Amino acid sequence: MKQILQNLSNGETSLVDVPCPKNIKSNILIATTTTVVSAGTERMLVNFGKSSYISKARQQPDKVKMVLNKVVTDGLMTTIDAVRSKLDQPLPLGYCNAGVVLESDVDGFESGDRVVSNGNHAEVVRVPKNLCVKIPNGVDDESASFTVLGAIGLQGIRLIQPTMGECFVVTGLGLIGLLCVQMLRANGCRVLGVDFDSNKCELARKFGAETVDLSKGEDPIIVAQSF
């Protein structure tokens, strides 16, 4: 089967032939129909892979501490080999998958069911039962494949416990930001969206938000005070 892999040592993204996974207990095997490219996350991984070792270290200070501790316990050359080996391991990309169940021993899921999961960009994926849910009738696969991205935004919204009529600021109108705008509006909230991209601000306004276009020199503090 085909799968997209990312090399963190050089940033190279490849479409490769790999063996089809076999199902295991409490997992579900899914034939992919639709998978969403999360531009922000996956571009970040590409840029991380293309960056120098120093830049990689600056981006992950917690990992630097682990490496330094390993140098003390295992020695310099052993640590260097371990770091290089880790970076050379291909990383499966993707976490927004919709498809059809091929095989399942999980109650409530049968072959032929349409489901959404956090599976990778691959023709066939295997996911744990608690990371998979059926797609309701009337929802197409393309719309359903955005479920995981929506869940990320929804988790943040649940934490702030919005009530009807409250005002909220969404800073960054990328894919998740725009989903948050729509969910907050559906909850009866007023939303102020902030971004450098005029096109994204226009989309947010279509979803019912007021916006601050930083590319035009608009001041979010001044706008928020009159919001």
Backbone as CSV, one residue per row, in Angstrom:
resi,resn,N_x,N_y,N_z,CA_x,CA_y,CA_z,C_x,C_y,C_z
1,MET,0.848,-1.189,0.000,0.000,0.000,0.000,0.888,1.246,0.000
2,LYS,0.297,2.395,-0.320,1.016,3.665,-0.337,0.849,4.382,1.002
3,GLN,1.930,5.045,1.444,1.888,5.832,2.675,2.851,6.997,2.549
4,ILE,2.501,8.125,3.190,3.371,9.308,3.184,4.212,9.309,4.450
5,LEU,5.534,9.407,4.279,6.468,9.418,5.402,7.314,10.680,5.364
6,GLN,7.709,11.137,6.542,8.531,12.331,6.687,9.863,11.968,7.342
7,ASN,10.960,12.407,6.730,12.292,12.199,7.299,12.677,13.444,8.090
8,LEU,12.791,13.302,9.417,13.078,14.456,10.269,14.522,14.912,10.200
9,SER,15.394,14.109,9.599,16.799,14.511,9.518,17.056,15.484,8.371
10,ASN,16.242,15.420,7.297,16.473,16.313,6.160,15.213,16.979,5.622
11,GLY,14.050,16.680,6.218,12.812,17.314,5.780,12.181,16.711,4.551
12,GLU,12.741,15.617,4.031,12.214,15.017,2.812,10.901,14.280,3.088
13,THR,9.907,14.529,2.251,8.617,13.851,2.341,8.495,12.877,1.183
14,SER,8.117,11.629,1.470,8.113,10.589,0.447,6.799,9.823,0.442
15,LEU,6.377,9.446,-0.747,5.258,8.521,-0.921,5.867,7.159,-1.205
16,VAL,5.683,6.216,-0.283,6.398,4.944,-0.370,5.427,3.768,-0.342
17,ASP,5.908,2.638,-0.810,5.176,1.382,-0.701,5.584,0.684,0.587
18,VAL,4.626,0.377,1.428,4.888,-0.296,2.698,3.901,-1.449,2.863
19,PRO,4.227,-2.424,3.720,3.283,-3.530,3.955,1.987,-3.035,4.585
20,CYS,0.897,-3.652,4.224,-0.393,-3.309,4.810,-0.434,-3.801,6.260
21,PRO,-0.869,-2.980,7.207,-0.896,-3.425,8.612,-1.915,-4.541,8.825
22,LYS,-1.618,-5.399,9.807,-2.571,-6.422,10.232,-3.288,-5.928,11.476
23,ASN,-4.531,-6.326,11.593,-5.283,-5.864,12.743,-4.858,-6.598,14.012
24,ILE,-5.007,-5.931,15.160,-4.698,-6.518,16.450,-5.884,-6.263,17.388
25,LYS,-5.826,-6.855,18.553,-6.934,-6.761,19.504,-7.229,-5.313,19.875
26,SER,-8.511,-4.984,19.941,-9.007,-3.662,20.341,-8.644,-2.569,19.349
27,ASN,-8.321,-2.965,18.120,-8.026,-2.011,17.061,-8.974,-2.226,15.888
28,ILE,-8.981,-1.262,14.981,-9.841,-1.310,13.810,-8.996,-1.053,12.566
29,LEU,-9.180,-1.863,11.554,-8.461,-1.714,10.294,-9.361,-0.977,9.313
30,ILE,-8.848,0.110,8.735,-9.676,1.012,7.925,-9.063,1.232,6.556
31,ALA,-9.890,1.139,5.514,-9.481,1.510,4.159,-9.790,2.994,3.969
32,THR,-8.780,3.773,3.705,-8.928,5.225,3.628,-9.697,5.660,2.384
33,THR,-10.616,6.600,2.585,-11.282,7.250,1.459,-10.875,8.714,1.351
34,THR,-10.656,9.354,2.512,-10.299,10.775,2.552,-9.347,11.026,3.706
35,THR,-8.346,11.867,3.471,-7.432,12.242,4.544,-7.060,13.711,4.383
36,VAL,-7.074,14.459,5.471,-6.841,15.900,5.434,-5.366,16.207,5.705
37,VAL,-4.784,17.050,4.867,-3.445,17.562,5.132,-3.583,18.767,6.055
38,SER,-3.082,18.639,7.272,-3.093,19.747,8.221,-1.886,20.630,7.935
39,ALA,-2.119,21.679,7.156,-1.008,22.459,6.599,-0.055,22.998,7.671
40,GLY,-0.610,23.489,8.783,0.249,24.070,9.815,1.162,23.044,10.443
41,THR,0.588,21.941,10.928,1.373,20.902,11.600,2.380,20.261,10.658
42,GLU,1.941,19.912,9.475,2.820,19.165,8.577,3.885,20.060,7.948
43,ARG,3.564,21.318,7.719,4.595,22.250,7.254,5.641,22.463,8.339
44,MET,5.192,22.512,9.596,6.129,22.664,10.716,7.117,21.500,10.750
45,LEU,6.627,20.275,10.518,7.511,19.106,10.528,8.497,19.153,9.376
46,VAL,8.029,19.605,8.205,8.923,19.730,7.058,10.019,20.747,7.352
47,ASN,9.636,21.905,7.878,10.619,22.947,8.206,11.580,22.485,9.287
48,PHE,11.050,21.734,10.261,11.911,21.195,11.325,12.954,20.250,10.729
49,GLY,12.528,19.387,9.814,13.447,18.437,9.205,14.538,19.119,8.398
50,LYS,14.207,20.223,7.743,15.167,20.925,6.901,16.118,21.814,7.708
51,SER,15.811,22.050,8.963,16.635,22.938,9.782,17.914,22.238,10.231
52,SER,18.877,23.037,10.683,20.151,22.495,11.155,19.972,21.828,12.516
53,TYR,21.017,21.093,12.944,20.949,20.450,14.261,20.810,21.498,15.372
54,ILE,21.474,22.638,15.196,21.389,23.691,16.208,19.966,24.232,16.284
55,SER,19.366,24.448,15.117,17.994,24.940,15.088,17.031,23.917,15.692
56,LYS,17.257,22.635,15.375,16.419,21.586,15.967,16.516,21.608,17.483
57,ALA,17.738,21.803,17.981,17.948,21.832,19.437,17.228,23.020,20.070
58,ARG,17.276,24.179,19.403,16.602,25.368,19.938,15.093,25.179,20.008
59,GLN,14.556,24.415,19.069,13.115,24.196,19.027,12.643,23.172,20.055
60,GLN,13.580,22.344,20.568,13.200,21.301,21.513,14.162,21.264,22.704
61,PRO,14.118,22.294,23.548,15.059,22.352,24.679,14.906,21.181,25.645
62,ASP,13.689,20.624,25.775,13.510,19.483,26.663,14.265,18.263,26.151
63,LYS,14.286,18.107,24.823,15.025,16.982,24.243,16.535,17.179,24.393
64,VAL,16.989,18.444,24.373,18.410,18.730,24.565,18.858,18.249,25.944
65,LYS,18.028,18.481,26.961,18.357,18.028,28.311,18.481,16.507,28.352
66,MET,17.588,15.819,27.650,17.644,14.359,27.602,18.936,13.892,26.927
67,VAL,19.307,14.593,25.851,20.542,14.233,25.143,21.754,14.448,26.039
68,LEU,21.807,15.569,26.752,22.939,15.849,27.634,23.048,14.813,28.744
69,ASN,21.892,14.396,29.278,21.903,13.354,30.309,22.416,12.034,29.747
70,LYS,22.053,11.751,28.497,22.507,10.514,27.871,24.018,10.553,27.614
71,VAL,24.547,11.742,27.289,25.997,11.886,27.101,26.728,11.513,28.384
72,VAL,26.179,11.961,29.509,26.806,11.681,30.806,26.796,10.187,31.118
73,THR,25.690,9.533,30.807,25.549,8.112,31.180,26.121,7.152,30.142
74,ASP,25.963,7.510,28.831,26.343,6.564,27.773,27.552,6.977,26.950
75,GLY,27.983,8.234,27.095,29.126,8.688,26.317,28.700,9.468,25.083
76,LEU,29.616,10.267,24.535,29.311,11.179,23.432,28.971,10.451,22.139
77,MET,29.826,9.531,21.696,29.622,8.888,20.398,28.352,8.028,20.389
78,THR,28.097,7.339,21.494,26.872,6.524,21.580,25.640,7.410,21.476
79,THR,25.707,8.577,22.127,24.579,9.510,22.080,24.374,10.067,20.679
80,ILE,25.477,10.423,20.009,25.373,10.939,18.632,24.733,9.908,17.712
81,ASP,25.166,8.670,17.838,24.584,7.600,17.010,23.090,7.425,17.297
82,ALA,22.718,7.528,18.567,21.314,7.356,18.945,20.451,8.493,18.389
83,VAL,20.959,9.723,18.458,20.216,10.885,17.943,20.040,10.779,16.432
84,ARG,21.118,10.425,15.740,21.042,10.283,14.278,20.074,9.169,13.891
85,SER,20.106,8.073,14.626,19.202,6.958,14.341,17.749,7.376,14.543
86,LYS,17.506,8.166,15.600,16.147,8.631,15.877,15.634,9.539,14.773
87,LEU,16.483,10.466,14.321,16.079,11.403,13.287,15.891,10.718,11.936
88,ASP,16.612,9.624,11.721,16.519,8.910,10.437,15.306,7.994,10.353
89,GLN,14.614,7.774,11.478,13.425,6.933,11.452,12.282,7.687,10.769
90,PRO,11.695,7.135,9.704,10.621,7.833,9.000,9.401,8.011,9.889
91,LEU,8.821,9.200,9.819,7.662,9.530,10.639,6.405,9.537,9.777
92,PRO,5.402,8.722,10.109,4.150,8.749,9.345,3.442,10.092,9.531
93,LEU,3.050,10.712,8.432,2.338,11.979,8.515,0.827,11.754,8.528
94,GLY,0.112,12.717,9.088,-1.340,12.703,9.027,-2.006,12.212,10.295
95,TYR,-3.184,12.796,10.576,-3.954,12.366,11.748,-5.438,12.683,11.566
96,CYS,-5.888,12.844,10.318,-7.287,13.170,10.038,-7.779,12.262,8.920
97,ASN,-8.319,11.111,9.292,-8.618,10.062,8.328,-10.099,9.685,8.343
98,ALA,-10.658,9.504,7.165,-12.005,8.957,7.037,-11.940,7.761,6.106
99,GLY,-12.728,6.731,6.399,-12.677,5.547,5.554,-13.737,4.531,5.916
100,VAL,-13.496,3.304,5.471,-14.445,2.208,5.650,-13.759,1.081,6.417
101,VAL,-14.442,0.526,7.414,-13.878,-0.548,8.221,-13.657,-1.794,7.365
102,LEU,-12.421,-2.294,7.398,-12.098,-3.544,6.724,-12.219,-4.737,7.667
103,GLU,-11.749,-4.509,8.907,-11.719,-5.610,9.879,-11.796,-5.033,11.284
104,SER,-12.578,-5.683,12.146,-12.727,-5.197,13.518,-13.201,-6.316,14.427
105,ASP,-12.597,-6.370,15.648,-13.122,-7.264,16.682,-13.687,-6.437,17.831
106,VAL,-13.971,-5.142,17.535,-14.471,-4.210,18.532,-15.992,-4.136,18.427
107,ASP,-16.668,-4.276,19.558,-18.129,-4.178,19.574,-18.569,-2.820,19.043
108,GLY,-19.569,-2.826,18.173,-20.109,-1.584,17.640,-19.528,-1.178,16.309
109,PHE,-18.478,-1.873,15.870,-17.873,-1.578,14.568,-17.858,-2.850,13.728
110,GLU,-18.369,-2.750,12.501,-18.421,-3.901,11.606,-17.840,-3.525,10.248
111,SER,-17.424,-4.529,9.500,-16.911,-4.292,8.155,-17.935,-3.522,7.338
112,GLY,-17.464,-2.501,6.638,-18.349,-1.683,5.822,-18.804,-0.408,6.487
113,ASP,-18.625,-0.294,7.823,-18.995,0.943,8.516,-18.109,2.094,8.054
114,ARG,-18.712,3.253,7.849,-17.944,4.465,7.561,-17.495,5.075,8.882
115,VAL,-16.199,5.368,8.994,-15.655,5.848,10.266,-14.658,6.979,10.029
116,VAL,-14.411,7.724,11.093,-13.365,8.739,11.099,-12.420,8.417,12.247
117,SER,-11.119,8.684,12.040,-10.116,8.346,13.051,-8.931,9.295,12.934
118,ASN,-7.922,9.058,13.780,-6.692,9.855,13.696,-5.625,9.118,12.893
119,GLY,-6.037,8.281,11.944,-5.093,7.521,11.122,-4.234,8.406,10.241
120,ASN,-3.112,7.861,9.803,-2.138,8.596,8.988,-2.575,8.691,7.524
121,HIS,-1.727,9.373,6.735,-1.927,9.419,5.286,-1.466,8.076,4.706
122,ALA,-2.369,7.133,4.593,-2.035,5.812,4.060,-3.301,5.180,3.504
123,GLU,-3.125,4.246,2.585,-4.283,3.604,1.977,-5.062,2.759,2.977
124,VAL,-4.344,2.167,3.930,-4.972,1.389,4.995,-4.330,1.789,6.314
125,VAL,-5.151,2.029,7.343,-4.626,2.420,8.651,-5.222,1.519,9.728
126,ARG,-4.486,1.379,10.827,-4.962,0.637,11.997,-4.983,1.593,13.180
127,VAL,-6.134,1.697,13.846,-6.262,2.644,14.952,-6.920,1.969,16.156
128,PRO,-6.584,2.417,17.368,-7.252,1.896,18.569,-8.733,2.276,18.565
129,LYS,-9.531,1.475,19.234,-10.981,1.678,19.211,-11.408,3.026,19.776
130,ASN,-10.643,3.561,20.742,-11.055,4.815,21.369,-10.665,6.040,20.546
131,LEU,-10.030,5.813,19.387,-9.675,6.914,18.497,-10.419,6.812,17.174
132,CYS,-11.566,6.183,17.212,-12.349,5.945,16.008,-13.834,6.102,16.342
133,VAL,-14.600,6.682,15.407,-16.036,6.866,15.629,-16.755,6.765,14.293
134,LYS,-17.990,6.302,14.332,-18.765,6.167,13.107,-19.160,7.540,12.557
135,ILE,-19.245,7.602,11.249,-19.697,8.815,10.571,-21.218,8.749,10.441
136,PRO,-21.932,9.756,10.921,-23.402,9.731,10.821,-23.872,9.742,9.362
137,ASN,-25.008,9.145,9.123,-25.617,9.216,7.806,-25.902,10.672,7.462
138,GLY,-25.660,11.043,6.223,-25.887,12.425,5.819,-24.642,13.281,5.887
139,VAL,-23.571,12.768,6.492,-22.289,13.478,6.541,-21.339,12.809,5.561
140,ASP,-20.815,13.567,4.602,-19.921,12.976,3.610,-18.525,12.785,4.193
141,ASP,-17.738,11.944,3.542,-16.408,11.600,4.056,-15.495,12.818,4.148
142,GLU,-15.580,13.716,3.183,-14.705,14.884,3.200,-14.979,15.759,4.420
143,SER,-16.237,16.007,4.701,-16.585,16.805,5.888,-16.169,16.089,7.167
144,ALA,-16.413,14.774,7.202,-16.097,13.997,8.405,-14.603,13.966,8.692
145,SER,-13.786,14.043,7.653,-12.338,13.934,7.856,-11.768,15.102,8.646
146,PHE,-12.541,16.176,8.833,-12.082,17.315,9.627,-12.374,17.133,11.119
147,THR,-12.910,15.977,11.495,-13.350,15.756,12.880,-12.226,15.953,13.891
148,VAL,-11.062,15.375,13.637,-9.961,15.473,14.606,-9.522,16.918,14.774
149,LEU,-9.422,17.668,13.669,-9.050,19.080,13.767,-10.093,19.852,14.565
150,GLY,-11.369,19.553,14.305,-12.420,20.204,15.071,-12.350,19.862,16.537
151,ALA,-11.986,18.603,16.847,-11.891,18.175,18.248,-10.785,18.916,18.989
152,ILE,-9.701,19.244,18.280,-8.612,20.001,18.912,-9.119,21.373,19.348
153,GLY,-9.827,22.050,18.440,-10.389,23.346,18.790,-11.462,23.232,19.854
154,LEU,-12.297,22.196,19.763,-13.391,22.023,20.725,-12.867,21.799,22.134
155,GLN,-11.728,21.119,22.259,-11.150,20.903,23.588,-10.812,22.234,24.253
156,GLY,-10.222,23.146,23.471,-9.918,24.466,24.023,-11.171,25.229,24.397
157,ILE,-12.201,25.111,23.566,-13.456,25.800,23.842,-14.115,25.242,25.101
158,ARG,-14.065,23.953,25.286,-14.642,23.347,26.493,-13.937,23.837,27.750
159,LEU,-12.627,24.016,27.663,-11.874,24.461,28.835,-12.272,25.866,29.276
160,ILE,-12.622,26.742,28.317,-12.994,28.110,28.694,-14.478,28.216,29.039
161,GLN,-15.247,27.161,28.783,-16.665,27.095,29.156,-17.432,28.347,28.727
162,PRO,-17.539,28.595,27.432,-18.213,29.817,26.960,-19.717,29.775,27.213
163,THR,-20.279,30.930,27.469,-21.727,31.045,27.615,-22.253,32.032,26.582
164,MET,-23.530,31.962,26.314,-24.148,32.782,25.274,-23.946,34.275,25.552
165,GLY,-23.486,34.977,24.521,-23.307,36.418,24.636,-21.919,36.851,25.038
166,GLU,-21.072,35.922,25.481,-19.700,36.279,25.852,-18.885,36.624,24.612
167,CYS,-17.805,37.366,24.834,-16.910,37.765,23.747,-15.583,37.016,23.863
168,PHE,-15.091,36.537,22.732,-13.833,35.799,22.728,-12.952,36.256,21.573
169,VAL,-11.644,36.190,21.795,-10.668,36.505,20.762,-10.026,35.208,20.275
170,VAL,-10.008,35.015,18.973,-9.307,33.883,18.367,-8.100,34.453,17.633
171,THR,-6.922,34.198,18.166,-5.691,34.710,17.568,-5.105,33.655,16.633
172,GLY,-5.062,33.953,15.360,-4.610,33.003,14.360,-5.802,32.335,13.700
173,LEU,-6.052,32.691,12.439,-7.227,32.178,11.735,-6.826,31.125,10.704
174,GLY,-6.014,30.186,11.157,-5.719,29.015,10.346,-6.901,28.069,10.381
175,LEU,-6.666,26.843,9.989,-7.764,25.884,9.894,-8.467,25.695,11.240
176,ILE,-7.696,25.441,12.296,-8.309,25.237,13.611,-8.923,26.537,14.134
177,GLY,-8.264,27.647,13.886,-8.810,28.925,14.319,-10.159,29.219,13.693
178,LEU,-10.295,28.945,12.398,-11.568,29.182,11.717,-12.651,28.221,12.209
179,LEU,-12.262,26.986,12.518,-13.225,26.054,13.108,-13.688,26.556,14.476
180,CYS,-12.756,27.112,15.249,-13.121,27.658,16.562,-14.085,28.836,16.417
181,VAL,-13.841,29.677,15.419,-14.755,30.793,15.165,-16.170,30.277,14.955
182,GLN,-16.315,29.251,14.122,-17.643,28.716,13.810,-18.291,28.071,15.037
183,MET,-17.493,27.338,15.825,-18.066,26.681,17.002,-18.482,27.696,18.061
184,LEU,-17.683,28.744,18.250,-18.038,29.778,19.211,-19.287,30.538,18.765
185,ARG,-19.374,30.807,17.474,-20.564,31.486,16.957,-21.804,30.603,17.137
186,ALA,-21.629,29.308,16.901,-22.754,28.382,17.083,-23.172,28.305,18.540
187,ASN,-22.255,28.660,19.457,-22.554,28.648,20.882,-23.154,29.978,21.340
188,GLY,-23.385,30.886,20.383,-23.995,32.171,20.723,-23.019,33.218,21.209
189,CYS,-21.734,33.046,20.917,-20.707,33.984,21.385,-20.340,34.983,20.294
190,ARG,-19.873,36.138,20.714,-19.264,37.099,19.790,-17.788,36.753,19.669
191,VAL,-17.245,36.894,18.472,-15.866,36.470,18.229,-15.098,37.565,17.507
192,LEU,-13.893,37.837,18.008,-12.957,38.740,17.348,-11.784,37.904,16.848
193,GLY,-11.611,37.826,15.544,-10.527,37.038,14.957,-9.361,37.925,14.577
194,VAL,-8.144,37.469,14.859,-6.935,38.253,14.607,-5.978,37.451,13.732
195,ASP,-5.507,38.072,12.631,-4.560,37.377,11.759,-3.859,38.390,10.856
196,PHE,-2.725,37.942,10.266,-1.990,38.763,9.305,-2.517,38.583,7.880
197,ASP,-3.313,37.553,7.651,-3.763,37.186,6.313,-5.153,37.773,6.044
198,SER,-5.247,38.657,5.071,-6.523,39.306,4.758,-7.573,38.308,4.291
199,ASN,-7.144,37.288,3.543,-8.099,36.286,3.052,-8.723,35.499,4.204
200,LYS,-7.894,35.174,5.199,-8.419,34.447,6.358,-9.363,35.325,7.176
201,CYS,-9.034,36.610,7.260,-9.934,37.529,7.965,-11.279,37.610,7.250
202,GLU,-11.243,37.606,5.922,-12.478,37.642,5.152,-13.315,36.391,5.397
203,LEU,-12.658,35.229,5.457,-13.378,33.989,5.762,-14.024,34.062,7.142
204,ALA,-13.273,34.568,8.104,-13.800,34.667,9.470,-15.028,35.578,9.513
205,ARG,-15.002,36.659,8.747,-16.161,37.563,8.717,-17.378,36.860,8.117
206,LYS,-17.143,35.999,7.117,-18.247,35.242,6.533,-18.859,34.288,7.550
207,PHE,-18.056,33.858,8.531,-18.556,32.960,9.570,-19.157,33.726,10.746
208,GLY,-19.199,35.067,10.643,-19.870,35.852,11.673,-18.958,36.536,12.666
209,ALA,-17.654,36.493,12.446,-16.723,37.127,13.380,-16.423,38.564,12.950
210,GLU,-16.040,39.370,13.910,-15.383,40.639,13.609,-13.880,40.351,13.582
211,THR,-13.118,41.146,12.832,-11.710,40.777,12.637,-10.763,41.961,12.821
212,VAL,-9.507,41.601,13.080,-8.394,42.546,13.097,-7.381,42.054,12.077
213,ASP,-7.191,42.827,11.019,-6.237,42.465,9.958,-4.905,43.141,10.266
214,LEU,-3.978,42.388,10.819,-2.695,42.959,11.229,-1.876,43.454,10.052
215,SER,-2.114,42.887,8.869,-1.357,43.320,7.683,-1.718,44.748,7.278
216,LYS,-2.856,45.233,7.756,-3.291,46.597,7.438,-3.008,47.557,8.581
217,GLY,-2.257,47.090,9.576,-1.882,47.948,10.694,-2.978,48.156,11.712
218,GLU,-4.025,47.342,11.659,-5.112,47.477,12.632,-4.637,47.049,14.017
219,ASP,-5.023,47.780,15.026,-4.571,47.535,16.400,-5.600,46.666,17.127
220,PRO,-5.226,45.437,17.532,-6.193,44.556,18.206,-6.674,45.107,19.537
221,ILE,-5.839,45.866,20.236,-6.252,46.416,21.533,-7.360,47.465,21.339
222,ILE,-7.152,48.350,20.363,-8.144,49.393,20.102,-9.459,48.780,19.651
223,VAL,-9.361,47.791,18.747,-10.584,47.147,18.249,-11.300,46.417,19.372
224,ALA,-10.521,45.707,20.218,-11.118,44.930,21.315,-11.823,45.823,22.325
225,GLN,-11.281,47.024,22.545,-11.893,47.939,23.508,-13.275,48.409,23.068
226,SER,-13.488,48.418,21.747,-14.780,48.859,21.226,-15.627,47.677,20.760
227,PHE,-15.150,46.460,21.050,-15.804,45.238,20.569,-17.056,44.933,21.365
